[in-house]
Structures are given as C-alpha cells and as structure tokens.
Amino acid sequence: MYIPSSFEVTDKEALFDFIEHNSFAVLFSQKDNLPFATHLPFIVDRENQILYSHMARVNPHWQDIDWPGTINCGIKVK
C-alpha cells in the first residue's frame, strides 16, 4: 500500500504503543471473490516484531487465507 511520506510512521515504539492501546483490528481477505473481514483482538510482541491473534474455529475466515502469507489488518481506533 502506498503511504505518503507525510503519513509514514517509522518510530516502531510509537507503532507498538498505538497497537497496544488500540488492539482490536480487522483482518481483511477475500471469500468467493468478495471482501471478507473479521474483527479480532491482537497482541504485539515488541521483541520479535510480531502480531498475534486468535480466531475461533467456527469462523470460516481462517479457511480462506493462504497460509503462510501476508495478511492485511486495519487497526480500529477507540
């Protein structure tokens, strides 16, 4: 995704702080060639720079994601 330099945040600690304070995100993918989204809680691992989450097995979203791969998430601001 293109991010104009005026909106780019390069301070990782600021990003981690933001995620910790706004940990509810939306996971985006496609299902049957249509947009599909699931709201999920996320935890950030600062040391390894990894986001962790959990999705219930009954949620069909996990079956439509090509694992492993890049996943797009949007953080919901409180």
Stockholm file with secondary structure:
# STOCKHOLM 1.0

chainA/1-78         MYIPSSFEVTDKEALFDFIEHNSFAVLFSQKDNLPFATHLPFIVDRENQILYSHMARVNPHWQDIDWPGTINCGIKVK
#=GR chainA/1-78 SS CCCCTTTCCCCHHHHHHHHHHSCEEEEEEEETTEEEEEEEEEEEETTTTEEEECCCTTCGGGGGSCSSSCCEEEECCC
#=GC SS_cons        CCCCTTTCCCCHHHHHHHHHHSCEEEEEEEETTEEEEEEEEEEEETTTTEEEECCCTTCGGGGGSCSSSCCEEEECCC
//
